[in-house]
Amino acid sequence: MNSIKHIKLSELTKKIADVVKESFGTVSHWVIAEISSHKFYENQDRHYFEFIEKIEGTNDPIAKVRGVAWFEGSQHIKAFEKSTGQMFTNGVQVLVNVKVEFHEAYGFSLVLLDIDQSFTLGNLEKQRRQTLLRLVSENPETIQKIGEEYQTKNKKVKLSEVIQNIAIIGSPNSEGYIDFTHTILSNQFNYRFAIDIYQSSVQGAASEREIINKLISIYNSKIKYDCVVIIRGGGSKTDFLVFDSYGLSRAIARFPIPVITGIGHHKDVSIVDLMANTSIKTPTKAAEFIISHNRSFEDAIIILQKTVIIKSQQLLNHALHSINSTNVMVINKSRTVISHYKDKLYDFNQIVVNKTKTILYNRKTTLVSLLNQLLSKPMIITANRQSELKNLLDNLKIFSKKYLVNKQGYLGHYDSVIKLVSPEKTLKRGFAIVSQNENILKDGESISPGSDLKITMHDYNIKTKVITKTKSNGTESIL
C-alpha cells in the first residue's frame, strides 16, 4: 500500500478549494431555489438550510446544495420577512444572491448574501392566480367568475334569519377562538348560541386535509347548523397558505352550509374568503357579524311589531266606527220589523204552544209504555237465567260424581299393578338382585372371574365368587 502514490485528504480538499476560489472568486450569482431543512440559531443569528430545485410538477429534486446565511444574510432575511410577511422557511421559493464557497473541513456551500422580496411576492401571487383559474375551469357548475366577483354554491346558500347553531373549525387554545367565543357569548343583547368546536390545525402542510375532514364530519353529523365558522388568529403569509390551496377552496365553494371566514389577516383576501358565503377579517369581527345579523332580524321584528300595532289600531278604530253605525241601523230596523211582525209572531207563538203540548202528550204516552216494558223485561230475563243456572248446577253435580267414580276405579287398577311389580313380589317370583361392593349390577360388563358377588333372594342373601364369564348372544332362554 505504501508503494501507491497518494496524497492526504486535506491536500485534496485544499486543491478543490483553490479551484473553486479561482473559478468563482468573489463573484456572486442570483439563483432561484426552494428552501428545505431550514434551521435558525437565534443566539448566533445564523441560518442553515438547503437550496433545492425540483422537477416541475413533482417533489423529485434535480439539484440540492447546502446553504448558510451569516450575519449579513440573516439581516436581509429579517428585512424580507418584515416586508413581505412571509417567513423564510421550508417550502418557500426564493430568488437569492449567493456566493460559492468550499471549505476544506465543511465542504461545498452557498452563502446567502441578499434576497429579492418582489420575486417571492410575485411567485405567491402567480400561484394564487393559477389556483383561481383552475377552480373556475374545473368546477363550472359550482364556481363562476362574474366580472371581478366569484359566485359559488356556498355563496348562494342563504344564511338563516337567526343564527343559533354554529360549528367552529379551529384550535380551541388559539387567541382567535378565545376572541370569537368571548365576543359572541358575552354579547350585550343576551343572545344565546349553541357552539360545537371541530378542532383542527389551521396552518402547515397537513392542515388542508384536516380542515376538509372536519367539513365532512360537520356534514355527516346531520346536525342542522346555521353556519360554519373557520377562524384563526394573525400570522405570516406562510401561515395562511393553506387558505389559498385548491382542495380546501373547492370544498368550501361546494359546501351546502354557509361558511363564514374569520381568518385574521388584515391586508390580503385569501381564495377561501372568495369562495365562502361571508368573509370577515378577524374572528372578533366574525362574532360581531353574527350578532349584528341576529340584531337586524330582531330590529325587523320590532319594526314589524310596531307596524302591526299601528295598523291594528287603525283597523280597530275603523271597524269600531262601522260597528257603531251598523248597531244604530240594526236597532232602528229591528224596531220596525218587530212592530210589523208583532201580530204574526203572536199567532205563531200560539201555534207553537199548542203543537208542543200535543207532541209532549204523545211522547209521554210512549215513554210510559217503554217504562212498563223496562220494568217487566228484566224480571222475566232474570227468572229464565236463574232456571238455566239451576239446571247447569244439577248437571255439574251428577257428572262430577260419575267422573270421580271412574277415576277411583282407574286408581284401584294402577294400585294393583304397582303392588304386583314391587321388589318384594318380584323376588318371590324367583328373581334375584346381583350386587358388587354394595352396588347393584345392571349388566355383566364390569364382572370378571374371581370377583366377589352378593345375590339377594326373597328369603336369603348369598355371597359367591365368579368362576367363569361367557357372553350371551341374546337368543338363549333363561328357563
C-alpha positions as CSV (number, residue, x, y, z in Angstrom):
1,M,0.0,0.0,0.0
2,N,2.8,2.4,0.8
3,S,4.2,2.0,-2.8
4,I,0.9,3.5,-4.2
5,K,1.3,7.2,-4.9
6,H,-1.2,9.1,-2.7
7,I,-2.0,12.4,-1.0
8,K,-3.7,13.4,2.2
9,L,-7.5,14.2,2.2
10,S,-6.7,17.8,3.4
11,E,-4.4,18.2,0.4
12,L,-7.2,17.1,-1.9
13,T,-9.8,19.4,-0.3
14,K,-7.2,22.3,-0.5
15,K,-6.9,21.7,-4.2
16,I,-10.7,21.7,-4.6
17,A,-10.9,24.9,-2.6
18,D,-8.2,26.5,-4.7
19,V,-10.1,25.5,-7.9
20,V,-13.4,26.8,-6.6
21,K,-11.8,30.1,-5.4
22,E,-10.1,30.5,-8.8
23,S,-13.2,29.7,-10.7
24,F,-15.7,31.8,-8.7
25,G,-13.6,34.2,-6.7
26,T,-15.8,36.8,-5.0
27,V,-18.4,36.8,-7.9
28,S,-22.0,36.2,-6.7
29,H,-24.9,34.8,-8.5
30,W,-28.7,35.3,-8.4
31,V,-30.4,31.8,-8.0
32,I,-34.0,30.7,-7.9
33,A,-34.4,27.8,-5.5
34,E,-36.7,26.3,-2.8
35,I,-35.7,26.3,0.9
36,S,-35.5,22.9,2.7
37,S,-34.2,21.6,6.0
38,H,-34.2,25.1,7.5
39,K,-32.8,25.8,11.0
40,F,-32.3,29.1,12.6
41,Y,-29.9,29.7,15.6
42,E,-31.1,32.9,17.2
43,N,-28.3,33.3,19.6
44,Q,-25.8,33.1,16.8
45,D,-28.0,34.9,14.3
46,R,-27.3,32.2,11.6
47,H,-29.5,30.2,9.2
48,Y,-28.6,26.7,8.0
49,F,-30.6,25.2,5.2
50,E,-30.6,23.6,1.8
51,F,-31.2,25.1,-1.6
52,I,-33.3,22.6,-3.7
53,E,-34.6,22.6,-7.3
54,K,-37.3,20.0,-8.2
55,I,-38.7,18.6,-11.4
56,E,-41.7,20.7,-12.3
57,G,-44.9,19.3,-11.0
58,T,-43.2,16.7,-8.7
59,N,-41.3,16.5,-5.4
60,D,-38.2,14.9,-7.1
61,P,-35.1,17.0,-6.7
62,I,-32.7,17.6,-9.6
63,A,-30.3,19.8,-7.6
64,K,-29.5,20.2,-3.9
65,V,-26.8,22.4,-2.2
66,R,-26.1,23.2,1.4
67,G,-26.8,26.9,2.2
68,V,-25.9,29.2,5.0
69,A,-26.7,32.8,6.0
70,W,-24.2,34.6,8.2
71,F,-24.9,37.9,9.9
72,E,-25.3,39.9,6.7
73,G,-27.5,37.4,5.0
74,S,-29.5,37.0,8.3
75,Q,-30.2,40.7,8.3
76,H,-31.5,40.5,4.7
77,I,-33.8,37.6,5.7
78,K,-35.2,39.6,8.6
79,A,-35.9,42.5,6.2
80,F,-37.5,40.1,3.8
81,E,-39.9,38.6,6.4
82,K,-40.8,42.1,7.7
83,S,-41.6,43.5,4.3
84,T,-43.4,40.5,2.8
85,G,-45.0,39.0,5.9
86,Q,-43.6,35.7,4.5
87,M,-41.4,33.6,6.8
88,F,-38.1,32.3,5.5
89,T,-38.8,28.6,6.0
90,N,-39.3,25.2,4.3
91,G,-41.2,25.2,1.0
92,V,-40.7,28.8,0.2
93,Q,-39.3,29.6,-3.3
94,V,-36.9,32.5,-3.3
95,L,-34.6,34.5,-5.6
96,V,-31.3,34.9,-3.7
97,N,-27.9,36.3,-4.3
98,V,-25.3,33.7,-3.3
99,K,-21.6,33.3,-3.2
100,V,-19.9,29.9,-3.9
101,E,-17.7,28.6,-1.1
102,F,-15.7,25.4,-0.5
103,H,-14.3,24.9,3.0
104,E,-11.6,22.2,3.4
105,A,-13.4,20.9,6.6
106,Y,-17.1,21.7,5.9
107,G,-17.3,21.1,2.2
108,F,-19.3,22.9,-0.5
109,S,-22.0,25.5,0.3
110,L,-23.7,28.6,-1.0
111,V,-23.6,31.7,1.3
112,L,-26.7,33.8,1.1
113,L,-25.8,37.5,0.6
114,D,-29.2,39.0,-0.4
115,I,-32.8,38.0,-1.1
116,D,-35.3,39.5,-3.6
117,Q,-38.6,40.4,-1.9
118,S,-40.6,41.1,-5.0
119,F,-39.9,37.7,-6.5
120,T,-41.4,35.7,-3.6
121,L,-44.5,38.0,-3.5
122,G,-44.9,37.7,-7.3
123,N,-44.5,33.9,-7.1
124,L,-47.2,33.6,-4.4
125,E,-49.5,35.8,-6.5
126,K,-48.8,33.7,-9.6
127,Q,-49.7,30.5,-7.7
128,R,-52.8,32.3,-6.4
129,R,-53.9,33.3,-9.9
130,Q,-53.3,29.8,-11.2
131,T,-55.4,28.3,-8.4
132,L,-58.3,30.7,-9.1
133,L,-58.2,29.8,-12.9
134,R,-58.2,26.1,-12.1
135,L,-61.1,26.4,-9.7
136,V,-63.2,28.2,-12.3
137,S,-62.2,25.9,-15.2
138,E,-62.6,22.6,-13.4
139,N,-65.7,23.4,-11.4
140,P,-68.0,25.3,-13.8
141,E,-71.2,24.2,-12.1
142,T,-70.0,25.3,-8.7
143,I,-67.8,28.3,-9.3
144,Q,-68.3,31.1,-11.8
145,K,-66.4,34.4,-12.2
146,I,-68.7,37.3,-13.0
147,G,-66.7,40.4,-13.6
148,E,-64.3,40.6,-10.6
149,E,-66.6,38.6,-8.3
150,Y,-66.7,34.8,-7.8
151,Q,-70.1,33.2,-7.4
152,T,-70.1,29.8,-5.6
153,K,-72.6,27.3,-4.4
154,N,-71.8,28.3,-0.9
155,K,-72.5,31.9,-1.5
156,K,-75.9,31.0,-2.9
157,V,-76.9,29.3,0.3
158,K,-78.9,31.8,2.2
159,L,-78.0,32.5,5.9
160,S,-80.7,31.6,8.4
161,E,-82.8,34.6,9.5
162,V,-81.4,33.9,13.0
163,I,-78.1,32.2,13.5
164,Q,-78.0,30.0,16.6
165,N,-76.3,26.6,15.9
166,I,-72.7,27.2,15.0
167,A,-69.9,24.8,14.0
168,I,-66.4,26.2,14.5
169,I,-63.3,24.9,12.8
170,G,-60.1,26.0,14.5
171,S,-57.9,25.4,17.6
172,P,-59.7,25.8,20.9
173,N,-56.5,27.1,22.5
174,S,-55.9,29.8,19.9
175,E,-56.4,33.5,20.6
176,G,-58.7,33.6,17.6
177,Y,-61.1,31.0,19.1
178,I,-61.0,32.7,22.5
179,D,-61.7,36.2,21.0
180,F,-64.6,34.7,18.9
181,T,-66.3,32.8,21.8
182,H,-65.8,35.7,24.3
183,T,-67.4,38.2,21.9
184,I,-70.3,36.1,20.8
185,L,-71.2,34.6,24.3
186,S,-70.9,37.9,26.1
187,N,-73.0,39.9,23.6
188,Q,-74.9,42.9,25.0
189,F,-78.3,41.6,23.7
190,N,-78.1,38.3,25.7
191,Y,-78.5,36.2,22.5
192,R,-77.9,32.5,23.2
193,F,-75.8,30.3,20.9
194,A,-75.1,26.5,20.6
195,I,-71.4,26.2,19.6
196,D,-69.6,23.0,18.6
197,I,-65.9,23.1,18.1
198,Y,-64.3,20.8,15.4
199,Q,-60.7,21.0,16.5
200,S,-58.2,21.4,13.6
201,S,-54.8,22.9,12.9
202,V,-55.1,25.9,10.6
203,Q,-51.6,26.1,9.3
204,G,-49.0,23.7,7.9
205,A,-49.0,21.2,5.1
206,A,-51.3,18.7,6.8
207,S,-53.9,21.3,7.8
208,E,-55.6,21.4,4.3
209,R,-56.7,17.7,4.6
210,E,-57.5,18.1,8.2
211,I,-59.9,21.1,7.7
212,I,-61.6,19.2,4.8
213,N,-62.1,16.2,7.0
214,K,-63.7,18.5,9.6
215,L,-66.1,19.8,7.0
216,I,-67.0,16.2,6.1
217,S,-67.6,15.5,9.8
218,I,-69.9,18.5,10.1
219,Y,-71.9,17.4,7.1
220,N,-72.1,13.8,8.3
221,S,-73.2,14.8,11.8
222,K,-76.7,15.6,10.4
223,I,-76.9,18.5,12.9
224,K,-78.8,21.5,11.5
225,Y,-76.0,24.0,11.8
226,D,-76.9,27.6,10.7
227,C,-73.3,28.2,9.6
228,V,-69.7,27.0,9.8
229,V,-67.1,29.5,11.1
230,I,-63.5,29.0,10.2
231,I,-61.2,31.0,12.5
232,R,-57.6,31.6,13.3
233,G,-55.5,34.5,14.6
234,G,-52.9,36.6,12.8
235,G,-49.6,35.3,11.4
236,S,-47.2,35.5,8.5
237,K,-48.1,34.8,4.8
238,T,-46.8,31.3,5.1
239,D,-49.3,30.6,7.9
240,F,-52.2,31.5,5.5
241,L,-51.0,29.4,2.5
242,V,-53.5,26.7,3.4
243,F,-56.3,29.2,2.7
244,D,-55.1,29.6,-0.9
245,S,-55.0,25.8,-1.5
246,Y,-57.1,24.3,-4.3
247,G,-58.6,21.4,-2.3
248,L,-59.8,23.5,0.6
249,S,-61.1,26.3,-1.6
250,R,-63.0,23.8,-3.8
251,A,-64.5,22.1,-0.7
252,I,-65.8,25.4,0.8
253,A,-67.2,26.5,-2.6
254,R,-69.2,23.3,-2.8
255,F,-70.2,23.1,0.9
256,P,-74.0,23.1,1.4
257,I,-73.9,25.0,4.8
258,P,-73.0,28.7,4.8
259,V,-69.3,29.2,5.6
260,I,-68.1,32.4,7.4
261,T,-64.4,33.0,7.4
262,G,-62.6,35.0,10.2
263,I,-59.1,34.1,9.3
264,G,-57.3,37.1,10.9
265,H,-55.4,38.7,8.0
266,H,-56.0,42.4,7.7
267,K,-54.2,43.1,4.4
268,D,-55.0,40.3,2.0
269,V,-58.0,38.3,0.9
270,S,-57.4,34.5,0.6
271,I,-59.0,32.3,-2.0
272,V,-61.1,30.6,0.7
273,D,-62.5,34.1,1.5
274,L,-63.5,34.5,-2.1
275,M,-65.3,31.1,-2.1
276,A,-67.0,31.3,1.3
277,N,-70.5,32.7,1.8
278,T,-69.3,35.5,4.0
279,S,-65.7,36.8,4.5
280,I,-64.8,38.7,7.7
281,K,-61.3,39.9,8.5
282,T,-60.9,38.6,12.1
283,P,-62.5,36.1,14.5
284,T,-63.8,39.0,16.6
285,K,-65.4,40.7,13.6
286,A,-66.9,37.3,12.6
287,A,-68.6,37.1,16.0
288,E,-69.8,40.7,15.7
289,F,-71.2,40.0,12.2
290,I,-73.3,37.1,13.6
291,I,-74.5,39.2,16.5
292,S,-75.3,42.1,14.1
293,H,-77.1,39.6,11.7
294,N,-79.4,38.5,14.6
295,R,-79.8,42.0,15.7
296,S,-81.0,43.0,12.2
297,F,-83.6,40.3,12.4
298,E,-84.7,41.5,15.9
299,D,-84.9,45.1,14.7
300,A,-87.0,44.0,11.7
301,I,-89.4,42.0,14.0
302,I,-89.7,45.1,16.3
303,I,-90.5,47.3,13.4
304,L,-93.0,44.8,12.1
305,Q,-94.5,44.6,15.6
306,K,-94.9,48.4,15.7
307,T,-96.4,48.4,12.2
308,V,-98.8,45.6,13.2
309,I,-99.9,47.5,16.3
310,I,-100.4,50.8,14.4
311,K,-102.3,49.0,11.5
312,S,-104.3,47.1,14.1
313,Q,-105.3,50.2,15.9
314,Q,-106.3,51.9,12.7
315,L,-108.3,48.8,11.6
316,L,-109.9,48.6,15.0
317,N,-110.9,52.3,15.0
318,H,-112.4,52.0,11.5
319,A,-114.2,48.7,12.5
320,L,-115.5,50.3,15.7
321,H,-116.9,53.2,13.8
322,S,-118.5,50.8,11.3
323,I,-119.9,48.6,14.1
324,N,-121.4,51.7,15.9
325,S,-123.1,52.8,12.6
326,T,-124.3,49.2,12.0
327,N,-125.6,48.9,15.6
328,V,-127.7,52.1,15.2
329,M,-129.0,50.9,11.9
330,V,-129.8,47.4,13.2
331,I,-131.7,48.8,16.3
332,N,-133.8,51.0,14.1
333,K,-134.5,48.3,11.6
334,S,-135.3,45.8,14.3
335,R,-137.8,48.0,15.9
336,T,-139.6,48.5,12.6
337,V,-139.5,44.8,11.8
338,I,-140.6,43.8,15.3
339,S,-143.5,46.2,15.2
340,H,-144.5,45.0,11.7
341,Y,-144.4,41.3,12.6
342,K,-145.6,41.5,16.2
343,D,-149.1,40.1,15.5
344,K,-147.7,37.4,13.3
345,L,-145.3,36.4,16.0
346,Y,-148.1,36.2,18.5
347,D,-150.1,33.8,16.2
348,F,-147.0,31.7,15.6
349,N,-146.5,31.6,19.3
350,Q,-150.0,30.1,19.9
351,I,-149.5,27.5,17.2
352,V,-146.1,26.5,18.6
353,V,-147.6,26.2,22.2
354,N,-150.4,24.0,21.0
355,K,-148.3,21.8,18.8
356,T,-145.8,21.5,21.6
357,K,-148.4,20.3,24.1
358,T,-149.7,17.7,21.6
359,I,-146.2,16.4,20.9
360,L,-145.3,16.3,24.6
361,Y,-148.5,14.3,25.4
362,N,-147.8,11.7,22.6
363,R,-144.2,11.4,23.8
364,K,-145.4,11.0,27.4
365,T,-147.7,8.1,26.4
366,T,-144.8,6.4,24.5
367,L,-142.4,6.8,27.4
368,V,-144.9,5.3,29.9
369,S,-145.3,2.2,27.6
370,L,-141.5,1.9,27.4
371,L,-141.2,2.3,31.2
372,N,-143.6,-0.6,31.8
373,Q,-141.6,-2.8,29.3
374,L,-138.3,-1.9,31.0
375,L,-139.8,-2.8,34.4
376,S,-141.2,-6.3,33.3
377,K,-138.5,-7.4,30.9
378,P,-135.6,-7.6,33.4
379,M,-137.7,-9.7,35.8
380,I,-138.6,-12.2,33.1
381,I,-135.0,-12.4,31.8
382,T,-133.7,-12.9,35.4
383,A,-136.1,-15.7,36.1
384,N,-135.1,-17.5,32.9
385,R,-131.4,-17.2,33.7
386,Q,-131.9,-18.5,37.3
387,S,-133.7,-21.6,35.9
388,E,-130.8,-22.2,33.4
389,L,-128.2,-21.8,36.2
390,K,-130.1,-24.3,38.4
391,N,-130.1,-26.9,35.6
392,L,-126.4,-26.4,35.0
393,L,-125.6,-26.8,38.7
394,D,-127.6,-30.1,38.9
395,N,-125.8,-31.4,35.8
396,L,-122.4,-30.5,37.3
397,K,-123.2,-32.4,40.5
398,I,-124.2,-35.6,38.5
399,F,-121.4,-35.6,36.0
400,S,-118.8,-34.7,38.7
401,K,-119.9,-37.7,40.8
402,K,-119.7,-40.1,37.8
403,Y,-116.2,-38.7,36.8
404,L,-114.9,-39.3,40.4
405,V,-116.2,-42.9,40.5
406,N,-114.5,-43.7,37.1
407,K,-111.2,-42.2,38.3
408,Q,-111.4,-44.1,41.6
409,G,-111.6,-47.3,39.5
410,Y,-108.6,-46.4,37.5
411,L,-106.6,-45.6,40.6
412,G,-107.5,-49.1,42.1
413,H,-106.3,-50.8,38.9
414,Y,-103.0,-48.8,39.0
415,D,-102.5,-49.7,42.7
416,S,-102.9,-53.4,42.0
417,V,-100.3,-53.2,39.1
418,I,-97.8,-51.3,41.3
419,K,-98.1,-53.8,44.1
420,L,-97.7,-56.7,41.6
421,V,-94.4,-55.3,40.3
422,S,-93.0,-54.3,43.7
423,P,-89.4,-55.6,44.5
424,E,-90.8,-58.0,47.2
425,K,-93.3,-59.6,44.8
426,T,-90.6,-59.7,42.1
427,L,-88.2,-61.6,44.3
428,K,-91.0,-64.0,45.4
429,R,-91.4,-64.9,41.7
430,G,-87.8,-66.2,41.6
431,F,-85.9,-63.2,40.6
432,A,-82.7,-62.1,42.4
433,I,-80.6,-58.9,42.8
434,V,-76.9,-59.2,41.9
435,S,-74.6,-56.6,43.6
436,Q,-70.9,-56.0,43.9
437,N,-69.4,-53.8,46.7
438,E,-73.0,-52.7,47.6
439,N,-73.6,-51.5,44.0
440,I,-76.4,-53.2,42.1
441,L,-75.2,-54.6,38.8
442,K,-77.3,-53.8,35.7
443,D,-75.1,-55.8,33.3
444,G,-72.1,-58.2,33.4
445,E,-69.6,-55.9,31.8
446,S,-67.7,-55.0,35.0
447,I,-67.7,-58.6,36.3
448,S,-64.5,-60.7,35.9
449,P,-63.6,-64.2,37.0
450,G,-62.7,-64.3,40.7
451,S,-64.9,-61.3,41.6
452,D,-67.0,-61.5,44.8
453,L,-70.7,-61.0,44.3
454,K,-73.8,-60.8,46.5
455,I,-77.1,-62.4,45.4
456,T,-80.2,-61.2,47.2
457,M,-83.2,-63.5,47.0
458,H,-86.7,-63.4,48.7
459,D,-85.6,-65.1,51.9
460,Y,-81.7,-65.4,51.6
461,N,-78.6,-63.3,50.9
462,I,-75.9,-65.4,49.2
463,K,-72.2,-64.4,48.8
464,T,-70.5,-66.1,45.8
465,K,-67.3,-65.9,43.7
466,V,-67.3,-65.8,39.8
467,I,-65.7,-68.8,38.3
468,T,-66.2,-68.1,34.6
469,K,-68.0,-65.4,32.4
470,T,-69.4,-66.0,28.9
471,K,-71.2,-63.5,26.8
472,S,-74.8,-64.3,25.9
473,N,-75.9,-64.0,22.3
474,G,-79.4,-62.9,23.3
475,T,-81.2,-66.0,21.9
476,E,-80.8,-68.3,24.9
477,S,-83.8,-68.9,27.1
478,I,-83.5,-68.1,30.8
479,L,-85.7,-71.0,31.7
